[in-house]
Amino acid sequence: MYHIPVMPLEVSHYLINNPNGLYIDCTFGDGGHTLYLLNNFKNIKIVAFDWDEDVSKRLFKKENLNNRVIFIRENFKNIKRSLLKININKVDGILADLGVSTKQLSNLERGFSFNSSVLDMRMDNRNKLTAKEIVNSYSPEDLADIFYTYGEEYKSRQIAKAIVLRRKTMIINTAIELQKIIYSVKRTRSKKNPATKVFQALRIFINNELKNLETLLFDSHKLLNTGGRIAIISFHSLEDRIVKKNFKHNSDSKIYKIITKKIITPSKIEIKNNCKSRSAKMRVAEKIDV
Ligand SMILES: C[S@@+](CC[C@H](N)C(=O)[O-])C[C@H]1O[C@@H](n2cnc3c(N)ncnc32)[C@H](O)[C@@H]1O
């Protein structure tokens, strides 16, 4: 199962300001956006980042695209340093489509989904910290803090207590077991799985997602040519808040012009065809001449 790129038309429209330019896809994933952009703008080139060992390489098999895309397995927070290593110090656009890909979510051995047979949640398996270690060793206070800070989970303390009680008798080994513990504390009538917020919180914490985004945003304006654009697609309010704050700060400092005064969201038709796109929000800014 491959990832359907979110808002491909909108991304093309807002990101591509130079049809002969060099662009960065910070979150290659299944290559959906990279492929779409390369196919629709025949003279652009893309440097794609992803830190997951298991990203789809199908794109590289397409011979005619090979000389137009470079792939770097690296955390996008190191974008500046990584590009310098290949002698790139300016680009025409930067795209980040945050979060996990469909492939990551649907692989039950990665631990991102509720039915996983493991408790892992690392996007980059070179990192050490897993969900299993956190759930089985962190203090109840630290667990509650993570659930509240990164998941805005209002039952964070009760869930943390239940986890600590359960692990006195057994090691919590799988996402399925963790989900059951959360169910024992939290029942909702809504369609949303009651474990959603805790799973989101663990994933964000383990992968240091908010800090990575902040570092990427901090460095991006230094990499953009005048007229170059940055487009960030986020899926929850914590990320969106960081993007909004960075764009506002750079706009006040006369570094960026904010292009999307009104946030861009998927059309009704897109949401109908790809329900995973429903919470996507895109903000775009343009580097201006200082
Ligand atoms: C939502 S998917 C991107 C999907 C892609 N746009 C597509 O259309 O196929 C997000 C991807 O970003 C990667 N990712 C998340 N944070 C990252 C980081 N800090 N550095 C590098 N890659 C990251 C994940 O491993 C995942 O593959």
The ligand as an SDF file (V2000), in Angstrom:
LIG
                    3D

 27 29  0  0  0  0  0  0  0  0999 V2000
    3.8040   11.7760    5.5040 C   0  0  0  0  0  0  0  0  0  0  0  0
    5.2300   10.9220    4.9630 S   0  0  0  0  0  0  0  0  0  0  0  0
    5.6490   11.7340    3.4710 C   0  0  0  0  0  0  0  0  0  0  0  0
    4.9510   11.1830    2.2870 C   0  0  0  0  0  0  0  0  0  0  0  0
    5.4250   11.7470    0.9750 C   0  0  0  0  0  0  0  0  0  0  0  0
    5.2090   13.1740    0.9010 N   0  0  0  0  0  0  0  0  0  0  0  0
    4.7280   11.0580   -0.1820 C   0  0  0  0  0  0  0  0  0  0  0  0
    3.9390   11.7070   -0.8650 O   0  0  0  0  0  0  0  0  0  0  0  0
    4.9650    9.8710   -0.3900 O   0  0  0  0  0  0  0  0  0  0  0  0
    6.4700   11.5320    6.0310 C   0  0  0  0  0  0  0  0  0  0  0  0
    7.8510   10.9370    5.7910 C   0  0  0  0  0  0  0  0  0  0  0  0
    8.7760   11.8180    6.3970 O   0  0  0  0  0  0  0  0  0  0  0  0
    9.7680   11.0970    7.0430 C   0  0  0  0  0  0  0  0  0  0  0  0
   10.2790   11.9430    8.1290 N   0  0  0  0  0  0  0  0  0  0  0  0
    9.6080   12.3840    9.2210 C   0  0  0  0  0  0  0  0  0  0  0  0
   10.4100   13.1320    9.9780 N   0  0  0  0  0  0  0  0  0  0  0  0
   11.6170   13.1640    9.3680 C   0  0  0  0  0  0  0  0  0  0  0  0
   12.8660   13.7860    9.6760 C   0  0  0  0  0  0  0  0  0  0  0  0
   13.0260   14.5220   10.7880 N   0  0  0  0  0  0  0  0  0  0  0  0
   13.8780   13.6280    8.8070 N   0  0  0  0  0  0  0  0  0  0  0  0
   13.7310   12.8970    7.6770 C   0  0  0  0  0  0  0  0  0  0  0  0
   12.5770   12.2730    7.3390 N   0  0  0  0  0  0  0  0  0  0  0  0
   11.5350   12.4110    8.1750 C   0  0  0  0  0  0  0  0  0  0  0  0
    9.0890    9.8310    7.5220 C   0  0  0  0  0  0  0  0  0  0  0  0
   10.0410    8.8040    7.6770 O   0  0  0  0  0  0  0  0  0  0  0  0
    8.0930    9.5730    6.3930 C   0  0  0  0  0  0  0  0  0  0  0  0
    8.6150    8.6890    5.4540 O   0  0  0  0  0  0  0  0  0  0  0  0
  1  2  1  0
  2  3  1  0
  2 10  1  0
  3  4  1  0
  4  5  1  0
  5  6  1  0
  5  7  1  0
  7  8  2  0
  7  9  1  0
 10 11  1  0
 11 12  1  0
 11 26  1  0
 12 13  1  0
 13 14  1  0
 13 24  1  0
 14 15  1  0
 14 23  1  0
 15 16  2  0
 16 17  1  0
 17 18  1  0
 17 23  2  0
 18 19  1  0
 18 20  2  0
 20 21  1  0
 21 22  2  0
 22 23  1  0
 24 25  1  0
 24 26  1  0
 26 27  1  0
M  CHG  2   2   1   9  -1
M  END
$$$$
